């Protein structure tokens, strides 16, 4: 997300960092490049104009003029203003109710039903609480079935009463949730191809009936500037508490995210980062500004690792590495842990300076990791623990077992042996870490 915008802004900022001082002339040149980058990213023209005016005024201020490193001060100004544009600070969900009621609304095709599954999955993992999904979209064909399928996939219960009155379904679901001690109730409401009176009246009736703690609008970021009109249309009828931007991973421009808060005053609370059921994350303006400007997002990287990696397992593997006793069984276990983190190229982008090191466009073939896994699984437990016993006949058997070549088995064993030697040198203090 924001790749092309990030590259353009980073390119402009790198030039200013090379100047000994900031002048009206060179700052005007920079602002022209920044303005073009934002407009090409589909950021609203009014927003672009205000943003560049503020940044230019601050960049020509006394603080920058007096600074020994004016370029660094300029970068801070851009980051602070970008953060402000994105909403200033993270806006957490209101989850104080018992149960907390979240009502999701949106147009058809926005990804609302998928988003409700992702959000329930995130809440369950983050807070270790029990969510209930409620099927109130009684008009769209297969909407109830889709939600039930998502519930089954995530092992989260779905409350449904077929094609009955949505207001009645929502009320009955709240009673059911209280009786069965559910912590969160997430209501999937009907959408339309456009905002109309009938849709808004129904949503208003559900809202008045269940008094939700959150009313979240799910919106497709690929809509571009039309998204602003949709947000305002819903917000005029319902008191929206936040927005979930879907498909942001598929839109490298991302201009809508930079325009939403400034133009509608509705905070972005979550963004969709992939099609998978864990492909949603809390929207943090400061972290996102850092990502856009190539500063990385180490906090998100650490949180991702902490949420997915088994700490005891990682500690055990680290101790074995230090002692030089790390075997292929440990390697397989570590690989499985890493796979939980999702595509590795997405994680690499969170490392500060990734774009400067040319890591932004790194492609890691998941098939290659699959081949390594298949080779190790074709070995006996004894072979995994003692790779040195794997000679010609064993290699042939392993290759046949996984459907790969003896050469590929050989390559894995050579690379693993080299990795073990390197680990041993690090643990003995004979080599310095390369950072």
Secondary structure, 3 states (H helix, E strand, C coil): CCHHHHHHHHHHHHHHHCCCCCCHHHHHHHHHHHHHHHHHCCCCHHHHHHHHHHHHHHHCCHHHHHCCCHHHHHHHHHHHHHHHHCCCCCCCCCCCCCCEEEEEECCCCCCHHHHHHHHHHHHHHHHCCCEEEEECCCCCCCHHHHHHHHHHHHCCCEECCCCCCHHHHHHHHHHHHHHCCCCEEEEECCCCCCCCHHHHHHHHHHHHHHCCCEEEEEEEHHHCCHHHHHHHHHHHHCCCCEEEEECHHHCCCCHHHHHHHHHHCCCEEEEECCCCCCCEEECCHHHHHHHHCCCCCHHHHHHHHHHHCCHHHHHHHHHHHHHCCCCHHHHHHHHHHHHCCCCHHHHHCCCCCCCCCCCCCCCCCHHHHHHHHHHHHCCCHHHHHCHHHCCHHHHHHHHHHHCCCHHHHHHHHHHHHHHHHHHHHHHHCCCCCCC
